[in-house]
Amino acid sequence: MFLSIVIPVYQAEEIIPHLISRIVAAVSTITDDYEIVLVDDCSKDRSWEVIVNHCLLNKKIKAFKLSRNFGQHHAITAGLDYCTGEWVVVMDCDLQDKPEEIINLFNKAQEGFDIVFAKRHNRQDTFWTKYLSRIFFKVYSYLTGMKHDFSIANFGIYNKKVIDVIKNMREPMRAFFTMAKWVGFNTESINVEHGKRFQGKSMATASKRINLAMDIILSYSDKPLRIIVSIGFLISLCSFIAAFSILYKYFFGHIVVLGYTSIIISIWFLSGLIIFTLGIIGLYISKIFSGIKNRPLYIVDKIINA
């Protein structure tokens, strides 16, 4: 197989026919040796029924239905595990990633690049989505020491050797775009037109975005622990200086009764810092606990054409 298009699907019954027709029209100008890999992340609507109908009409469409909702990035992992292309395109199903841009991504990759990311020009998202995304990636870049452009997400084209490396990364905390960034190789990005969502609204709620952000940071950076160590050292240094100052004043008779306010403030501040520190350590331990269970990253319930 020359080209694979991997797409996680969730709640997209009205989008799927338009998505498939536009992909077929675009990819056919590149090659006839292609496959479309649709992974239904246990949608609650009729997405799977629509996918099955299209699979019956077009044998180039492979479909997988997961046993429950595992999340977008786990669904991408399932698609990557089953795709066979020398080149692999990963994209979302909401048509904000325009299928027509696959041609430009492919042409750029033929210049000698192993990865070509789609850089979303003039993002068609809400103000708050773009603003919070920009803040997250600034924090992420600082914590990991690895610069990341907030306009780049999953959409891109990847050589088989890149996908093979990513497939061997089996950690339970999944974030495809950070994994693709981490592996290296000869990488480029191009500006693509970002479309408006074809139908409905994004299923990525604020809580899901926050959980994903936490997973990414905890999976790719130990800097929060290093920051805690630095804060602890700074507080210890300040405490030593304060203790020396208080002892000096005590021995020279400048202090008769120690201040109640300073004691209470110190207790509350240090108690809060200790709880905060234990919380961060607990998050890392919980991620380790999830990893050592060695459970499958996803469970496939149904397969069509594969």
C-alpha positions as CSV (number, residue, x, y, z in Angstrom):
1,M,0.0,0.0,0.0
2,F,1.4,3.4,-1.0
3,L,-0.8,5.9,1.0
4,S,-2.9,5.5,4.1
5,I,-5.3,8.1,5.6
6,V,-6.0,7.5,9.3
7,I,-9.0,9.2,10.8
8,P,-10.5,8.9,14.3
9,V,-14.3,9.3,14.1
10,Y,-16.6,10.3,16.9
11,Q,-20.2,11.6,16.5
12,A,-19.9,12.4,12.8
13,E,-22.7,10.6,11.0
14,E,-23.5,13.6,8.8
15,I,-19.9,14.4,8.1
16,I,-18.6,11.0,7.0
17,P,-20.1,11.0,3.4
18,H,-18.7,14.4,2.6
19,L,-15.4,13.4,4.3
20,I,-15.0,10.2,2.3
21,S,-16.0,11.8,-1.1
22,R,-13.5,14.7,-0.7
23,I,-10.7,12.4,0.4
24,V,-11.3,10.1,-2.6
25,A,-11.3,13.0,-5.0
26,A,-8.1,14.5,-3.5
27,V,-6.1,11.2,-3.1
28,S,-7.0,9.9,-6.5
29,T,-4.9,12.6,-8.1
30,I,-1.9,11.2,-6.2
31,T,-2.3,7.4,-6.5
32,D,-4.9,4.7,-6.8
33,D,-3.0,2.6,-4.3
34,Y,-4.5,4.0,-1.1
35,E,-6.6,3.1,1.9
36,I,-8.9,5.1,4.2
37,V,-8.7,3.9,7.8
38,L,-11.7,5.0,9.9
39,V,-11.6,4.3,13.6
40,D,-15.0,4.8,15.3
41,D,-14.3,5.7,18.9
42,C,-17.6,4.1,20.0
43,S,-19.8,7.0,18.8
44,K,-23.3,7.3,20.3
45,D,-24.9,8.3,17.0
46,R,-25.2,6.4,13.7
47,S,-21.6,6.9,12.7
48,W,-20.7,3.2,12.6
49,E,-23.8,2.4,10.4
50,V,-22.8,5.1,7.9
51,I,-19.2,3.8,7.9
52,V,-20.3,0.2,7.3
53,N,-22.4,1.3,4.3
54,H,-19.5,3.1,2.7
55,C,-17.2,0.1,3.4
56,L,-19.6,-2.1,1.4
57,L,-19.4,0.4,-1.5
58,N,-15.7,1.0,-1.4
59,K,-13.2,-1.8,-0.4
60,K,-10.5,0.8,0.0
61,I,-12.1,1.9,3.2
62,K,-11.1,-0.1,6.3
63,A,-13.2,0.4,9.4
64,F,-12.6,-0.4,13.1
65,K,-15.1,0.1,15.9
66,L,-13.6,0.4,19.4
67,S,-15.4,-1.4,22.3
68,R,-15.8,1.9,24.2
69,N,-14.7,5.5,24.0
70,F,-10.9,5.4,24.5
71,G,-10.2,9.0,23.3
72,Q,-9.1,10.5,20.1
73,H,-5.4,9.8,20.4
74,H,-6.0,6.1,21.3
75,A,-8.2,5.9,18.2
76,I,-5.4,7.3,16.2
77,T,-3.1,4.6,17.7
78,A,-5.5,1.9,16.6
79,G,-5.5,3.3,13.0
80,L,-1.7,3.4,12.9
81,D,-1.5,-0.2,14.1
82,Y,-3.6,-1.4,11.2
83,C,-2.6,0.9,8.4
84,T,0.0,-0.4,5.8
85,G,0.9,2.6,3.7
86,E,4.4,3.8,2.9
87,W,3.1,7.3,3.6
88,V,0.5,7.9,6.3
89,V,-1.8,11.0,6.6
90,V,-3.4,11.6,10.0
91,M,-6.3,14.0,10.2
92,D,-9.5,14.8,12.1
93,C,-13.0,13.9,10.9
94,D,-14.7,17.3,11.3
95,L,-13.4,18.6,7.9
96,Q,-11.5,21.4,9.6
97,D,-8.5,19.5,8.3
98,K,-9.3,19.9,4.6
99,P,-8.8,16.7,2.5
100,E,-7.7,18.9,-0.5
101,E,-4.6,19.9,1.5
102,I,-3.3,16.2,1.4
103,I,-2.0,16.9,-2.1
104,N,0.1,19.8,-0.8
105,L,1.4,17.8,2.1
106,F,2.3,14.9,-0.1
107,N,4.1,17.1,-2.7
108,K,6.2,18.7,0.1
109,A,7.1,15.3,1.5
110,Q,8.4,14.3,-1.9
111,E,11.1,17.0,-1.5
112,G,12.9,14.7,1.0
113,F,11.0,15.2,4.2
114,D,9.9,12.3,6.5
115,I,7.3,14.4,8.3
116,V,5.3,17.4,7.0
117,F,3.1,19.0,9.5
118,A,0.1,21.1,8.5
119,K,0.3,24.5,10.0
120,R,-3.2,25.9,10.3
121,H,-3.3,29.3,8.8
122,N,-6.0,31.5,10.2
123,R,-7.5,28.9,12.6
124,Q,-11.3,28.7,12.4
125,D,-11.7,28.1,16.1
126,T,-13.2,30.2,18.9
127,F,-11.2,33.0,20.5
128,W,-10.9,31.1,23.8
129,T,-9.8,27.8,22.1
130,K,-7.0,29.6,20.2
131,Y,-6.0,31.7,23.3
132,L,-5.9,28.7,25.7
133,S,-4.1,26.6,23.1
134,R,-1.4,29.3,22.7
135,I,-1.0,29.5,26.5
136,F,-0.7,25.7,26.9
137,F,1.9,25.3,24.2
138,K,4.0,28.1,25.7
139,V,3.9,26.3,29.1
140,Y,4.5,23.0,27.4
141,S,7.5,24.4,25.4
142,Y,9.0,25.8,28.7
143,L,8.5,22.5,30.7
144,T,9.8,20.2,28.0
145,G,12.5,22.4,26.5
146,M,11.0,21.6,23.1
147,K,9.4,24.4,21.0
148,H,6.0,23.6,19.6
149,D,3.8,25.8,17.4
150,F,0.2,26.1,18.6
151,S,-1.0,26.1,15.0
152,I,0.2,22.5,14.5
153,A,-2.0,19.5,15.6
154,N,-2.5,16.0,14.3
155,F,-2.9,16.8,10.6
156,G,0.2,15.9,8.6
157,I,1.9,13.3,6.4
158,Y,4.4,10.8,7.9
159,N,6.8,8.3,6.4
160,K,6.4,4.6,7.3
161,K,9.6,4.6,9.3
162,V,8.3,7.5,11.5
163,I,5.0,5.6,12.1
164,D,6.9,2.4,12.9
165,V,8.8,4.2,15.7
166,I,5.5,5.8,17.0
167,K,3.8,2.4,17.0
168,N,6.5,1.1,19.3
169,M,5.7,3.8,21.9
170,R,3.1,2.1,24.0
171,E,2.8,4.4,26.9
172,P,-0.9,4.8,28.1
173,M,-0.8,8.6,28.0
174,R,-1.3,9.3,24.3
175,A,-0.8,12.6,22.4
176,F,0.0,11.9,18.7
177,F,1.3,15.3,17.7
178,T,3.7,15.5,20.7
179,M,4.9,11.9,19.9
180,A,5.5,12.9,16.2
181,K,7.4,15.9,17.3
182,W,9.5,13.9,19.8
183,V,10.7,11.3,17.4
184,G,12.6,13.8,15.2
185,F,13.6,12.8,11.6
186,N,13.6,15.3,8.7
187,T,10.7,17.5,9.5
188,E,9.0,20.4,7.7
189,S,5.7,22.3,8.0
190,I,3.6,24.1,5.5
191,N,0.7,26.5,5.8
192,V,-2.7,25.0,5.1
193,E,-6.2,26.5,4.9
194,H,-8.1,25.6,8.1
195,G,-11.8,25.0,7.5
196,K,-14.8,25.7,9.7
197,R,-16.4,22.7,11.4
198,F,-18.7,21.1,9.0
199,Q,-21.5,20.2,11.4
200,G,-22.2,20.3,15.2
201,K,-19.7,21.4,17.8
202,S,-16.4,20.0,19.1
203,M,-16.6,17.0,21.5
204,A,-13.5,18.2,23.2
205,T,-14.9,19.8,26.4
206,A,-12.9,22.0,28.7
207,S,-12.3,19.1,31.1
208,K,-11.1,16.8,28.3
209,R,-8.7,19.5,27.1
210,I,-7.3,20.0,30.7
211,N,-6.9,16.3,31.2
212,L,-5.1,16.0,27.9
213,A,-2.8,18.9,28.8
214,M,-2.0,17.3,32.2
215,D,-1.3,14.0,30.5
216,I,1.0,15.6,28.0
217,I,3.0,17.6,30.6
218,L,3.3,14.7,33.0
219,S,4.4,12.3,30.2
220,Y,7.0,14.5,28.5
221,S,8.5,16.6,31.4
222,D,9.8,16.1,34.8
223,K,10.4,19.8,35.2
224,P,7.4,20.3,37.7
225,L,9.4,18.0,40.1
226,R,12.5,20.1,39.5
227,I,10.6,23.3,40.1
228,I,9.3,21.9,43.4
229,V,12.9,21.0,44.4
230,S,14.0,24.6,43.6
231,I,11.1,26.1,45.5
232,G,11.9,23.9,48.5
233,F,15.5,24.9,48.4
234,L,14.5,28.6,48.2
235,I,12.1,28.3,51.1
236,S,14.8,26.5,53.2
237,L,17.3,29.3,52.4
238,C,14.7,32.0,53.3
239,S,13.9,30.1,56.5
240,F,17.6,29.9,57.5
241,I,18.0,33.6,56.9
242,A,14.9,34.4,58.9
243,A,15.9,32.0,61.7
244,F,19.3,33.7,61.9
245,S,17.7,37.1,62.0
246,I,15.2,36.1,64.8
247,L,17.9,34.5,66.9
248,Y,20.1,37.6,66.6
249,K,17.2,39.8,67.7
250,Y,16.3,37.4,70.5
251,F,19.8,37.3,72.0
252,F,20.1,41.1,71.9
253,G,16.7,41.6,73.6
254,H,14.8,43.0,70.6
255,I,12.1,40.3,70.7
256,V,10.1,39.6,73.8
257,V,7.0,37.8,72.4
258,L,7.0,36.1,69.0
259,G,4.3,37.3,66.6
260,Y,1.2,35.2,66.3
261,T,0.5,36.5,62.7
262,S,3.8,35.4,61.3
263,I,3.4,31.9,62.8
264,I,-0.1,31.4,61.4
265,I,1.0,32.7,57.9
266,S,4.0,30.4,57.9
267,I,1.9,27.3,58.9
268,W,-0.7,28.0,56.2
269,F,1.9,28.7,53.6
270,L,4.1,25.7,54.2
271,S,1.1,23.4,54.7
272,G,-0.3,24.5,51.3
273,L,3.1,24.0,49.7
274,I,3.5,20.5,51.2
275,I,0.0,19.5,50.0
276,F,0.7,20.9,46.5
277,T,4.0,19.1,46.3
278,L,2.4,15.8,47.4
279,G,-0.3,16.3,44.8
280,I,2.2,16.7,41.9
281,I,4.2,13.7,43.1
282,G,0.9,11.8,43.4
283,L,0.0,12.6,39.8
284,Y,3.3,11.2,38.6
285,I,2.8,8.1,40.7
286,S,-0.7,7.6,39.3
287,K,0.7,7.8,35.7
288,I,3.3,5.2,36.7
289,F,0.6,3.0,38.1
290,S,-1.4,3.3,34.9
291,G,1.6,2.3,32.9
292,I,2.7,-0.8,34.9
293,K,-0.8,-2.3,34.5
294,N,0.2,-3.0,30.9
295,R,-3.4,-3.0,29.7
296,P,-4.1,-2.7,25.9
297,L,-4.3,0.9,24.6
298,Y,-7.6,0.1,22.9
299,I,-10.0,-2.8,22.3
300,V,-11.4,-3.4,18.8
301,D,-15.0,-4.6,18.7
302,K,-15.7,-4.8,15.0
303,I,-13.6,-4.8,11.8
304,I,-14.7,-4.2,8.2
305,N,-12.5,-4.7,5.1
306,A,-9.3,-5.5,7.0
